[in-house]
Amino acid sequence: MSLPEIRCGHCGRKLAEGHVLVLSIKCPRCRAHNHLKAAEPPASASSHATAKDAHAWPTPHHR
């Protein structure tokens, strides 16, 4: 199973791999601030949520 890539919303550089709840990261290439947040809270152990329910999308913020 491969992990989803997390890329800079401005320049597209790969910043990380994995699933995130909340992440704030500055791109070392273009210096854009990327803020990611899961679309839904994590599923409880009794829930039958799939991996597609927790996608995060980068939102670049420029200074």
C-alpha positions in Angstrom: 0.0 0.0 0.0 1.5 3.3 -1.0 0.9 6.5 1.0 -0.6 9.6 -0.7 1.9 12.3 -1.6 1.7 15.8 -0.1 2.8 18.4 -2.5 3.3 22.2 -2.4 0.2 23.9 -3.7 2.3 26.6 -5.3 5.3 24.8 -7.0 4.3 21.2 -6.8 7.4 20.0 -4.9 6.8 16.8 -2.9 6.9 17.7 0.8 5.8 14.5 2.5 4.0 11.2 2.2 1.2 10.0 4.5 -2.2 10.8 6.0 -2.6 14.0 8.0 -5.2 15.5 10.3 -3.6 19.0 10.4 -0.3 20.1 8.9 1.4 23.4 8.4 4.6 23.2 6.3 6.8 25.7 4.5 8.1 24.6 1.1 11.9 24.7 1.0 11.9 25.5 -2.7 9.4 28.4 -3.1 8.9 29.3 0.6 5.1 29.1 0.3 3.2 28.2 3.5 1.0 25.1 3.0 -1.8 24.4 5.4 -3.5 21.0 5.2 -6.5 19.7 7.1 -8.4 16.5 6.8 -11.8 16.7 5.2 -13.3 14.8 8.0 -12.2 13.9 11.6 -10.6 10.5 12.0 -13.0 7.5 12.1 -13.6 5.7 15.4 -12.6 2.1 15.7 -16.2 1.0 15.2 -16.7 3.1 12.1 -16.2 1.7 8.5 -14.7 4.7 6.9 -12.4 4.3 3.9 -9.1 6.0 3.2 -10.8 8.3 0.6 -12.8 9.9 3.4 -9.6 11.6 4.9 -8.1 13.4 1.9 -6.3 16.6 2.6 -5.8 19.4 0.1 -2.9 22.0 0.2 -3.8 25.6 0.5 -0.8 27.8 -0.2 -0.4 31.0 1.7 2.1 33.6 0.5 3.6 36.3 2.5 
